[in-house]
Amino acid sequence: MGLNLLTICYLIGSVTFILGLKMLSNPVTARKGNLIAASGMLVAIIGTIFLYEENGTRLGNYIWIFGGLLIGSVIGTLAARKVKMTAMPEMVSLFNGMGGACAALISLVEFNHISKELAINNSIEYISSIQPTVLIIVLGLIIGSVSFAGSMIAWGKLNGKVKDFSFTGQNILNLLLLAVALAAGVYLVIHPENNFLLYGILVLSLIYGVLFVMPIGGADMPVVISLLNSFTGVAAACGGFLYDNKVMLTGGILVGAAGTLLTILMCKAMNRSLVNVLVGSFGGNNSSSAAGSKDQGHYKEISLNDAATIMSYANKVIIVPGYGLAVAQAQHSCHELEKALNEKGVEVKYAIHPVAGRMPGHMNVLLAEADVSYEKLQEMEQANDEFKTTDVVLILGANDVVNPAAKNDTSSPIYGMPILEVELAKNIIVNKRSMKPGYAGIENDLFFQPKTSMLFGDAKKVLQDLLGEIKNV
Amino acid sequence: MIFVGIEVIGRVPSVLHTPLMSGANAIHGVVVIGAIIVMGKAESDNYLALILGFLAVILGTLNVVGGFVVTDRMLEMFKTKKKNTNTN
């Protein structure tokens, strides 16, 4: 009876996951979809605690279980509530790592059970009966720990604690590490009594996870997070096989498949192949040294007053937001500026590059927070058609997504990435904190073009000052 | 299930990539169920299983709860915006 009820709980969980994910892909239903998936998760978790039985015995250690759930919930809620919108990508990466670690720990404990059994009964029949289980345990361990280590590095990179790091032959070393870990895994499946091997695999996988993400530049981090996300999904699915648990299987495979597809979609948005992202060590040492040796030319600055004047008398202004806007938390000031210009009869739009910021859709979320209306946000293709008829383009802390090198410099590491073709507009005003190159670590020729003028300073402060000037014009 | 995953994500506006990734992130937190089972099965004298299982439950819960809350916070902003466009 209890088991049937549990099956129903898991069915509810599985259905809500699919439904939730489907609803998450539509702006109107997204929030409800998230809540539906969350409630399905709750049903599945409570069902497991009270209804799960193995060989007729219910689960014990309730104090530990509830203790763990409580601690996890409190920390999780606090962390998720407190985090600033700019730090969202880091947070997702961190939570993803936690899921990976969870999967790896499950594998460790389950293998511990098996090796205890093996100490008592090491008949050939028993060994062959557990081999499939060991295989799944090993897979869960490898994928889970790679995902954990990788996510931690991605998290550190996004908040600037970890710098890009690569050395020659790293790709070969990485492949070697993975091969050794896999070989050890295969050996362990054949000879499960060598339990020390499991810890070897754990260590190798952790090192592999670190080295795998280390050389990948910040601009590609969203792709990596999405990829690691689908890894954790697969690790969860391994757990599903291990316990023959339907809801874990559904959730895990669903995320594994959806995550992989999302990763590919993101790669497409940047016009790069996944292999290119993973092996290319984008923005690493090579490219920054190449950029440093290039002649930089001259750039010109513009005063706030002049900037305010040309914007006030323009017919159409397009704002290109980037990570600088997010860091300065300038989305509200940006909306204010838009309103002030509207009052003067200036048409204002926003051009959103698919990978502006640190995550796809990062800018949309930020601007939505400031109540910028949805119709004013233009995707890259639309915006590129409009730049020709635009008087002023105001770039707020964006850099690589407007770098013309992506179009005409074949040696540039971002060559081939579609960009916002802002140079088609009549005037370009660039707000940046300094002349330092962007996240990809490469110079931007746009800043040295005669049509371009620079407006240095923190995006929020500049926008507020600009707003004051515009009101005076 | 793989096809369901692909079908579900198929045509998503890039606006929703971040929340979608975050939502999917929360869903793979379902791995916490495995942690609960590990924990619940552990004999009371098997400290390794107890400690690792306990850690796994905490981490898994962090993934689930944190994931859903972060996603909700992102989507909250879309909702207010939606209302505004309706009233305009």
Interface residues (C-beta under 8 A of the other chain):
Chain A: G13 F17 I18 G20 L21 K22 L24 S25 N26 P27 V28 A30 R31 G33 N34 L35 A37 A38 M41 A44 I45 T48 I49 Y52 E54 R58 L59 G60 N61 Y62 W64 I65 G67 G68 L69 I71 G72 S73 I75 G76 T77 A79 A80 R81 V83 M88 P89 M91 V92 L94 F95 N96 M98 G99 A101 C102 A103 L105 I106 L108 V109 E110 N112 H113 P222 I225 S226 N229 S230 T232 G233 A235 A236 G239 G240 L242 Y243 N245 V247 M248 L249 T250 G251 G252 I253 L254 V255 G256 A257 A258 G259 L261 L262 L265 M266 A269 P354 M359 P360 G361 H362 N364 V365 A368 E369 D371 V372 S373 Y374 E375 L377 E379
Chain B: M1 I2 F3 V4 G5 I6 V8 I9 G10 R11 V12 P13 S14 V15 L16 H17 T18 P19 L20 M21 S22 G23 A24 N25 A26 I27 H28 G29 V30 V31 V32 I33 G34 A35 I36 I37 V38 M39 G40 K41 A42 S44 N46 L48 A49 L50 L52 G53 F54 L55 A56 V57 I58 L59 G60 T61 L62 N63 V64 V65 G66 G67 F68 V69 V70 T71 D72 R73 M74 L75 E76 M77 F78 K79 T80 K81 K82 N84 T85 N88
